[in-house]
C-alpha cells in the first residue's frame, strides 16, 4: 500500500512538472483524461487540476467538456500540441530515481 502511495505521489509530481512545462496528455495512471481525438478533457477522476491551474482558475465542468476559458487559453493550444514522449520521459526519470 505504501508503494502505491509513493508511486501516486511521484506520478502526480511528474504531471505537475509536465503541466508547468506546457505539456499535458493522456496519462496511464488516471489523473488526466484528455481525449485528444475530441480535444476535450473527460474529467473522469482528475485529482491534480494541472490544466485548471495553468488556465488561471477552475474550469467549468459541463458533461465532460472543458470550459470556454480553457479552450481560449494558450495553454490549451499548447496542450493539444504537446509531445507525449516528454511526459513519458519525465515519468521514466521519476520512477528511475525512486528506491524500490
C-alpha positions in Angstrom: 0.0 0.0 0.0 2.8 2.4 0.8 4.5 1.6 -2.5 1.2 2.5 -4.3 1.1 5.8 -2.4 4.7 6.6 -3.2 4.1 5.8 -6.9 1.0 8.0 -7.0 2.9 10.9 -5.4 5.8 10.5 -7.9 3.3 10.4 -10.8 1.4 13.4 -9.6 4.7 15.4 -9.2 5.7 14.4 -12.7 2.4 15.5 -14.0 2.7 18.8 -12.2 6.1 19.4 -13.7 4.9 18.4 -17.1 1.9 20.8 -16.8 4.2 23.6 -15.8 6.3 22.9 -18.9 3.2 23.2 -21.1 2.6 19.5 -21.5 -0.5 17.6 -20.7 -1.6 14.4 -22.1 -3.5 11.1 -21.6 -1.5 9.5 -18.8 -1.7 5.8 -17.8 -2.3 6.4 -14.1 -5.7 8.1 -14.4 -5.1 11.7 -13.2 -5.7 13.3 -16.5 -8.1 12.1 -19.1 -7.5 14.5 -22.0 -9.2 13.0 -25.1 -7.1 14.2 -28.0 -9.5 13.0 -30.6 -12.2 15.2 -29.3 -9.9 18.0 -28.0 -11.6 17.9 -24.6 -11.0 16.8 -21.1 -13.2 13.9 -19.9 -12.8 15.0 -16.2 -13.4 11.4 -15.1 -11.2 11.3 -12.0 -9.0 14.3 -12.2 -7.1 15.0 -9.0 -4.2 17.2 -10.0 -6.1 20.0 -11.7 -2.9 21.0 -13.5 -4.8 22.3 -16.6 -7.1 24.3 -14.3 -4.1 25.9 -12.6 -2.4 26.7 -15.8 -5.5 28.2 -17.2 -5.6 30.6 -14.3 -8.6 29.2 -12.4 -11.1 26.4 -12.1 -12.5 25.0 -15.3 -16.3 24.7 -15.8 -17.3 21.1 -15.9 -20.2 20.5 -18.2 -20.8 17.0 -19.5 -17.1 16.3 -19.5 -16.1 19.2 -21.7 -13.6 21.8 -20.6 -14.9 25.3 -20.2 -14.5 28.0 -22.8 -11.8 29.7 -20.6 -9.6 26.7 -21.2 -10.3 26.5 -24.9 -9.3 30.1 -25.5 -6.3 29.9 -23.3 -2.9 29.5 -24.9 -2.2 26.6 -22.5 -5.0 24.6 -24.1 -3.4 25.1 -27.5 0.0 24.1 -26.1 -1.6 21.0 -24.5 -3.1 19.9 -27.9 0.4 20.2 -29.5 2.2 18.6 -26.6 4.9 16.0 -27.3 3.7 12.9 -25.4 7.2 11.5 -25.3 8.2 14.3 -23.0 5.8 13.2 -20.4 6.9 9.6 -20.8 10.5 10.8 -20.2 9.5 12.7 -17.1 7.7 9.7 -15.7 10.6 7.3 -16.5 13.0 9.7 -14.9 10.9 9.9 -11.7 10.4 6.2 -11.5 14.1 5.6 -12.1 15.1 7.8 -9.1 12.8 6.3 -6.5 14.0 3.4 -4.3 12.4 0.1 -4.9 
